[in-house]
Amino acid sequence: MINPKRASSKKDCSIEEHSQIKNDRLSDEEAVIRELIKKYDIPSPRYTSYPTADRFIDSESSDDYLHYLRQRRTVIGPLSIYVHIPFCDNICYYCACNKIVTRDKTVSTRYLDSMEKEIALKSPFFSGSRVVKQLHLGGGTPTFLNRAELLRLMHSIAVNFHLVDDEDREYAIEVDPRTVSVETISLLAGLGFNRISMGIQDFDEAVQVAINRKQSYESIVDLVQAVREFGFKSLNFDLIYGLPLQSVESMTETMDKVIALSPDRISVYNYAHLPDRFTSQ
């Protein structure tokens, strides 16, 4: 006859052993995470640009660049294209991006003239069979361009490169919620973009005033709804921590609102205070 107490004791022992193994596994994972945090907790070029900023050096000549391009002629496989639109209507005090703040809308026409020449010069170095799987428009503010200019830019890219219309493509654009409308979202979807990134930074009004980027939560709600209605595959929110007047409480409220809007992705950046290099700070 089985002794109930002995059977229970064996069961308890098994549970304790399993719990200890689980705790050991968690401890190992936590140790790995701590090591990764320690390893990467250093200043470095932002991964969001490639080549990274420290690769642009004076010792690289135009001949070197042409040499690299010629090497690409025999490469097969998909392409990734980044297009930089540097213009902004207003300055955001925290910003350290490569930008030109202007209300002169004619500058974009001249910029597109030069960009079309660059696209035509570079495209022959890449096989026509190489499809563009990734396309990203960043800035600055890409939607500084008006409807006709966006159509012109996308036409130039489509004529010179092999754009696709399949579900696997990643065609992304950054937008400033203050300067786009539901109609803009519709236009971007029609141009083939299926990923969109909104510069939120912080929902706290005092912080927004301090960084000269005031935008209401309600306006973001309307744009998010439009993004969903027009079938974008991915919605990203950019957030920044370490901004003036931010606190744990205000950032918690911002995160609660972000969670309520349920973006597909969140990019969180630390504020780099470099007033000697960026006078707006």
C-alpha positions as a Markdown table, in Angstrom:
| # | Residue | x | y | z |
|---|---|---|---|---|
| 1 | Met | 0.0 | 0.0 | 0.0 |
| 2 | Ile | 1.3 | 3.4 | -1.0 |
| 3 | Asn | 2.1 | 5.8 | 1.9 |
| 4 | Pro | 0.2 | 9.1 | 1.0 |
| 5 | Lys | 2.7 | 11.1 | 3.0 |
| 6 | Arg | 5.7 | 9.6 | 1.2 |
| 7 | Ala | 4.0 | 10.1 | -2.2 |
| 8 | Ser | 3.2 | 13.7 | -1.4 |
| 9 | Ser | 6.8 | 14.2 | -0.2 |
| 10 | Lys | 8.2 | 12.9 | -3.5 |
| 11 | Lys | 5.8 | 15.2 | -5.4 |
| 12 | Asp | 6.8 | 18.2 | -3.4 |
| 13 | Cys | 10.4 | 17.4 | -4.0 |
| 14 | Ser | 9.8 | 17.2 | -7.7 |
| 15 | Ile | 8.0 | 20.6 | -7.7 |
| 16 | Glu | 10.9 | 22.1 | -5.8 |
| 17 | Glu | 13.5 | 20.7 | -8.2 |
| 18 | His | 11.5 | 22.0 | -11.2 |
| 19 | Ser | 11.2 | 25.4 | -9.5 |
| 20 | Gln | 14.9 | 25.5 | -8.8 |
| 21 | Ile | 15.7 | 24.6 | -12.5 |
| 22 | Lys | 13.4 | 27.4 | -13.6 |
| 23 | Asn | 15.0 | 29.9 | -11.3 |
| 24 | Asp | 18.4 | 28.9 | -12.5 |
| 25 | Arg | 17.3 | 29.3 | -16.1 |
| 26 | Leu | 15.9 | 32.8 | -15.3 |
| 27 | Ser | 19.1 | 33.7 | -13.5 |
| 28 | Asp | 21.2 | 32.7 | -16.6 |
| 29 | Glu | 18.9 | 34.7 | -18.9 |
| 30 | Glu | 19.1 | 37.8 | -16.6 |
| 31 | Ala | 22.9 | 37.5 | -16.5 |
| 32 | Val | 23.0 | 37.4 | -20.3 |
| 33 | Ile | 20.7 | 40.5 | -20.5 |
| 34 | Arg | 22.9 | 42.3 | -17.9 |
| 35 | Glu | 26.0 | 41.6 | -20.0 |
| 36 | Leu | 24.4 | 42.8 | -23.2 |
| 37 | Ile | 23.3 | 46.0 | -21.5 |
| 38 | Lys | 26.8 | 46.5 | -20.2 |
| 39 | Lys | 28.3 | 45.8 | -23.6 |
| 40 | Tyr | 26.1 | 48.2 | -25.6 |
| 41 | Asp | 25.7 | 50.9 | -23.0 |
| 42 | Ile | 28.2 | 53.1 | -24.8 |
| 43 | Pro | 27.9 | 56.1 | -27.3 |
| 44 | Ser | 27.9 | 54.9 | -30.9 |
| 45 | Pro | 26.6 | 56.0 | -34.3 |
| 46 | Arg | 22.9 | 55.5 | -34.6 |
| 47 | Tyr | 21.9 | 52.3 | -36.4 |
| 48 | Thr | 19.1 | 54.1 | -38.2 |
| 49 | Ser | 21.5 | 55.3 | -40.9 |
| 50 | Tyr | 23.8 | 53.2 | -43.1 |
| 51 | Pro | 26.6 | 53.7 | -43.6 |
| 52 | Thr | 26.7 | 55.2 | -40.1 |
| 53 | Ala | 27.8 | 58.8 | -39.7 |
| 54 | Asp | 31.4 | 58.0 | -38.7 |
| 55 | Arg | 32.0 | 56.3 | -42.1 |
| 56 | Phe | 31.7 | 59.6 | -44.0 |
| 57 | Ile | 35.3 | 60.7 | -43.9 |
| 58 | Asp | 37.3 | 63.1 | -46.1 |
| 59 | Ser | 39.8 | 60.4 | -47.1 |
| 60 | Glu | 37.0 | 58.7 | -49.2 |
| 61 | Ser | 37.1 | 60.3 | -52.7 |
| 62 | Ser | 34.5 | 60.2 | -55.5 |
| 63 | Asp | 36.8 | 57.6 | -57.2 |
| 64 | Asp | 36.5 | 55.4 | -54.2 |
| 65 | Tyr | 32.7 | 55.7 | -54.3 |
| 66 | Leu | 32.6 | 54.8 | -58.0 |
| 67 | His | 34.8 | 51.8 | -57.3 |
| 68 | Tyr | 32.3 | 50.6 | -54.7 |
| 69 | Leu | 29.4 | 51.1 | -57.1 |
| 70 | Arg | 31.1 | 49.2 | -59.9 |
| 71 | Gln | 31.6 | 46.2 | -57.5 |
| 72 | Arg | 27.8 | 46.2 | -57.0 |
| 73 | Arg | 27.2 | 45.5 | -60.7 |
| 74 | Thr | 27.7 | 41.7 | -60.3 |
| 75 | Val | 25.8 | 41.4 | -57.0 |
| 76 | Ile | 22.4 | 39.6 | -57.1 |
| 77 | Gly | 19.6 | 39.9 | -54.6 |
| 78 | Pro | 17.1 | 42.5 | -53.4 |
| 79 | Leu | 18.0 | 46.2 | -53.0 |
| 80 | Ser | 17.3 | 48.6 | -50.1 |
| 81 | Ile | 17.0 | 52.3 | -51.0 |
| 82 | Tyr | 17.0 | 55.3 | -48.6 |
| 83 | Val | 16.0 | 58.7 | -49.7 |
| 84 | His | 16.7 | 61.7 | -47.5 |
| 85 | Ile | 14.4 | 64.7 | -47.6 |
| 86 | Pro | 16.1 | 67.3 | -45.3 |
| 87 | Phe | 13.5 | 70.0 | -45.1 |
| 88 | Cys | 11.3 | 70.9 | -42.2 |
| 89 | Asp | 8.7 | 73.7 | -41.7 |
| 90 | Asn | 9.7 | 74.2 | -38.0 |
| 91 | Ile | 12.6 | 73.4 | -35.8 |
| 92 | Cys | 12.3 | 70.8 | -33.0 |
| 93 | Tyr | 14.7 | 72.0 | -30.3 |
| 94 | Tyr | 15.9 | 68.4 | -29.5 |
| 95 | Cys | 16.7 | 67.5 | -33.1 |
| 96 | Ala | 20.3 | 66.6 | -34.2 |
| 97 | Cys | 19.3 | 65.3 | -37.7 |
| 98 | Asn | 20.6 | 66.6 | -41.0 |
| 99 | Lys | 17.9 | 69.1 | -41.7 |
| 100 | Ile | 17.1 | 72.5 | -43.3 |
| 101 | Val | 14.4 | 74.5 | -41.6 |
| 102 | Thr | 12.6 | 76.7 | -44.1 |
| 103 | Arg | 9.2 | 78.0 | -45.2 |
| 104 | Asp | 10.4 | 78.4 | -48.8 |
| 105 | Lys | 8.6 | 75.6 | -50.6 |
| 106 | Thr | 10.6 | 76.2 | -53.8 |
| 107 | Val | 13.7 | 74.6 | -52.3 |
| 108 | Ser | 12.1 | 71.2 | -52.7 |
| 109 | Thr | 11.8 | 71.6 | -56.5 |
| 110 | Arg | 15.5 | 72.3 | -56.8 |
| 111 | Tyr | 16.3 | 69.5 | -54.5 |
| 112 | Leu | 14.2 | 67.1 | -56.6 |
| 113 | Asp | 16.0 | 68.3 | -59.8 |
| 114 | Ser | 19.3 | 67.2 | -58.3 |
| 115 | Met | 17.9 | 64.0 | -56.8 |
| 116 | Glu | 16.5 | 62.9 | -60.2 |
| 117 | Lys | 20.0 | 63.3 | -61.6 |
| 118 | Glu | 21.5 | 61.3 | -58.8 |
| 119 | Ile | 19.0 | 58.5 | -59.2 |
| 120 | Ala | 19.6 | 58.3 | -63.0 |
| 121 | Leu | 23.4 | 58.2 | -62.4 |
| 122 | Lys | 23.3 | 55.5 | -59.8 |
| 123 | Ser | 20.7 | 53.1 | -61.2 |
| 124 | Pro | 22.9 | 51.7 | -64.0 |
| 125 | Phe | 25.3 | 50.3 | -61.4 |
| 126 | Phe | 22.6 | 47.9 | -60.2 |
| 127 | Ser | 21.2 | 45.1 | -62.1 |
| 128 | Gly | 17.7 | 45.8 | -63.4 |
| 129 | Ser | 16.6 | 42.4 | -62.1 |
| 130 | Arg | 17.3 | 43.3 | -58.5 |
| 131 | Val | 14.0 | 44.2 | -56.9 |
| 132 | Val | 13.6 | 46.9 | -54.3 |
| 133 | Lys | 12.4 | 45.1 | -51.3 |
| 134 | Gln | 13.0 | 48.0 | -48.9 |
| 135 | Leu | 12.4 | 51.7 | -49.5 |
| 136 | His | 12.6 | 54.3 | -46.8 |
| 137 | Leu | 12.0 | 58.0 | -47.0 |
| 138 | Gly | 13.4 | 59.9 | -44.0 |
| 139 | Gly | 14.4 | 63.4 | -43.0 |
| 140 | Gly | 14.0 | 66.1 | -42.1 |
| 141 | Thr | 10.3 | 65.7 | -43.0 |
| 142 | Pro | 9.6 | 63.7 | -46.2 |
| 143 | Thr | 6.0 | 65.1 | -46.3 |
| 144 | Phe | 7.5 | 68.6 | -46.7 |
| 145 | Leu | 7.1 | 67.6 | -50.3 |
| 146 | Asn | 3.6 | 68.3 | -51.7 |
| 147 | Arg | 1.4 | 65.8 | -53.6 |
| 148 | Ala | 2.9 | 66.6 | -57.0 |
| 149 | Glu | 6.5 | 66.4 | -55.7 |
| 150 | Leu | 5.9 | 63.0 | -53.9 |
| 151 | Leu | 4.4 | 61.7 | -57.2 |
| 152 | Arg | 7.4 | 63.0 | -59.1 |
| 153 | Leu | 9.9 | 61.4 | -56.7 |
| 154 | Met | 8.2 | 58.0 | -56.7 |
| 155 | His | 7.9 | 58.1 | -60.5 |
| 156 | Ser | 11.6 | 58.8 | -60.8 |
| 157 | Ile | 12.5 | 55.8 | -58.5 |
| 158 | Ala | 10.1 | 53.5 | -60.3 |
| 159 | Val | 11.5 | 54.4 | -63.7 |
| 160 | Asn | 15.1 | 53.7 | -62.6 |
| 161 | Phe | 14.6 | 50.8 | -60.2 |
| 162 | His | 12.5 | 47.7 | -60.0 |
| 163 | Leu | 9.8 | 48.5 | -57.4 |
| 164 | Val | 7.4 | 45.7 | -56.4 |
| 165 | Asp | 3.8 | 45.4 | -55.2 |
| 166 | Asp | 4.0 | 42.2 | -53.1 |
| 167 | Glu | 3.2 | 41.7 | -49.5 |
| 168 | Asp | 6.8 | 41.2 | -48.5 |
| 169 | Arg | 8.0 | 44.7 | -49.5 |
| 170 | Glu | 8.8 | 47.2 | -46.8 |
| 171 | Tyr | 8.2 | 50.7 | -48.2 |
| 172 | Ala | 8.3 | 53.1 | -45.3 |
| 173 | Ile | 8.0 | 56.8 | -44.8 |
| 174 | Glu | 8.5 | 59.1 | -41.8 |
| 175 | Val | 5.8 | 61.7 | -41.1 |
| 176 | Asp | 5.4 | 64.7 | -38.8 |
| 177 | Pro | 1.8 | 64.3 | -37.4 |
| 178 | Arg | 1.5 | 68.1 | -37.3 |
| 179 | Thr | 1.8 | 68.5 | -41.0 |
| 180 | Val | -0.1 | 65.6 | -42.5 |
| 181 | Ser | -3.8 | 64.9 | -42.9 |
| 182 | Val | -6.0 | 61.9 | -43.6 |
| 183 | Glu | -5.7 | 62.8 | -47.3 |
| 184 | Thr | -1.9 | 62.6 | -47.0 |
| 185 | Ile | -2.2 | 59.1 | -45.5 |
| 186 | Ser | -4.4 | 58.1 | -48.4 |
| 187 | Leu | -1.9 | 59.5 | -50.9 |
| 188 | Leu | 1.0 | 57.6 | -49.3 |
| 189 | Ala | -0.9 | 54.3 | -49.4 |
| 190 | Gly | -1.7 | 54.9 | -53.1 |
| 191 | Leu | 2.0 | 55.5 | -53.8 |
| 192 | Gly | 2.8 | 52.0 | -52.4 |
| 193 | Phe | 4.0 | 52.8 | -48.9 |
| 194 | Asn | 2.9 | 50.1 | -46.4 |
| 195 | Arg | 4.9 | 51.2 | -43.4 |
| 196 | Ile | 4.7 | 54.5 | -41.6 |
| 197 | Ser | 6.6 | 56.1 | -38.7 |
| 198 | Met | 5.2 | 59.0 | -36.7 |
| 199 | Gly | 7.3 | 61.3 | -34.6 |
| 200 | Ile | 5.5 | 61.3 | -31.3 |
| 201 | Gln | 8.4 | 62.0 | -28.9 |
| 202 | Asp | 6.1 | 62.7 | -25.9 |
| 203 | Phe | 2.4 | 63.3 | -25.3 |
| 204 | Asp | 2.9 | 65.7 | -22.3 |
| 205 | Glu | 1.9 | 69.2 | -23.3 |
| 206 | Ala | 4.6 | 70.9 | -21.2 |
| 207 | Val | 7.3 | 68.8 | -22.7 |
| 208 | Gln | 6.0 | 69.5 | -26.2 |
| 209 | Val | 6.1 | 73.2 | -25.6 |
| 210 | Ala | 9.7 | 72.9 | -24.3 |
| 211 | Ile | 10.8 | 71.1 | -27.4 |
| 212 | Asn | 8.7 | 73.2 | -29.8 |
| 213 | Arg | 6.7 | 70.3 | -31.1 |
| 214 | Lys | 3.1 | 70.7 | -29.9 |
| 215 | Gln | 0.6 | 68.1 | -31.2 |
| 216 | Ser | -2.6 | 66.9 | -29.6 |
| 217 | Tyr | -3.4 | 63.4 | -28.6 |
| 218 | Glu | -6.7 | 63.6 | -30.5 |
| 219 | Ser | -5.0 | 64.5 | -33.8 |
| 220 | Ile | -2.8 | 61.4 | -33.4 |
| 221 | Val | -5.8 | 59.2 | -32.8 |
| 222 | Asp | -7.3 | 60.4 | -36.1 |
| 223 | Leu | -4.1 | 59.7 | -38.0 |
| 224 | Val | -3.7 | 56.3 | -36.5 |
| 225 | Gln | -7.3 | 55.4 | -37.5 |
| 226 | Ala | -6.5 | 56.5 | -41.0 |
| 227 | Val | -3.3 | 54.4 | -41.1 |
| 228 | Arg | -5.4 | 51.4 | -40.1 |
| 229 | Glu | -8.2 | 52.1 | -42.6 |
| 230 | Phe | -5.8 | 52.5 | -45.5 |
| 231 | Gly | -4.2 | 49.1 | -44.8 |
| 232 | Phe | -0.7 | 50.0 | -43.7 |
| 233 | Lys | 1.2 | 46.9 | -42.7 |
| 234 | Ser | 3.1 | 48.6 | -39.8 |
| 235 | Leu | 2.8 | 51.7 | -37.7 |
| 236 | Asn | 5.8 | 52.9 | -35.7 |
| 237 | Phe | 6.0 | 55.6 | -33.0 |
| 238 | Asp | 9.2 | 57.4 | -32.3 |
| 239 | Leu | 9.7 | 58.4 | -28.6 |
| 240 | Ile | 12.5 | 60.2 | -26.9 |
| 241 | Tyr | 13.4 | 60.0 | -23.2 |
| 242 | Gly | 15.5 | 62.5 | -21.3 |
| 243 | Leu | 13.7 | 65.6 | -22.8 |
| 244 | Pro | 13.3 | 68.8 | -20.7 |
| 245 | Leu | 10.5 | 68.7 | -18.1 |
| 246 | Gln | 10.0 | 64.9 | -18.6 |
| 247 | Ser | 9.5 | 62.9 | -15.4 |
| 248 | Val | 8.8 | 59.3 | -14.6 |
| 249 | Glu | 5.1 | 60.2 | -14.1 |
| 250 | Ser | 4.7 | 62.1 | -17.4 |
| 251 | Met | 6.6 | 59.4 | -19.3 |
| 252 | Thr | 4.3 | 56.8 | -17.7 |
| 253 | Glu | 1.3 | 58.7 | -18.9 |
| 254 | Thr | 2.8 | 59.0 | -22.4 |
| 255 | Met | 3.4 | 55.2 | -22.5 |
| 256 | Asp | -0.2 | 54.5 | -21.4 |
| 257 | Lys | -1.5 | 56.6 | -24.3 |
| 258 | Val | 0.9 | 54.8 | -26.7 |
| 259 | Ile | -0.3 | 51.4 | -25.5 |
| 260 | Ala | -3.9 | 52.5 | -26.0 |
| 261 | Leu | -3.1 | 53.4 | -29.6 |
| 262 | Ser | -1.4 | 50.0 | -30.1 |
| 263 | Pro | 1.3 | 50.8 | -32.7 |
| 264 | Asp | 3.0 | 47.8 | -34.2 |
| 265 | Arg | 6.5 | 49.1 | -33.3 |
| 266 | Ile | 8.0 | 51.6 | -30.9 |
| 267 | Ser | 11.5 | 53.2 | -31.4 |
| 268 | Val | 12.8 | 54.8 | -28.2 |
| 269 | Tyr | 15.8 | 57.1 | -28.4 |
| 270 | Asn | 17.7 | 58.9 | -25.7 |
| 271 | Tyr | 18.0 | 62.7 | -26.0 |
| 272 | Ala | 21.5 | 63.8 | -26.7 |
| 273 | His | 22.1 | 67.3 | -25.3 |
| 274 | Leu | 24.9 | 68.8 | -27.5 |
| 275 | Pro | 24.2 | 72.6 | -27.5 |
| 276 | Asp | 27.7 | 73.4 | -28.7 |
| 277 | Arg | 26.9 | 71.5 | -32.0 |
| 278 | Phe | 23.2 | 72.2 | -32.2 |
| 279 | Thr | 22.4 | 75.7 | -31.2 |
| 280 | Ser | 18.6 | 75.1 | -31.1 |
| 281 | Gln | 19.1 | 73.0 | -27.9 |
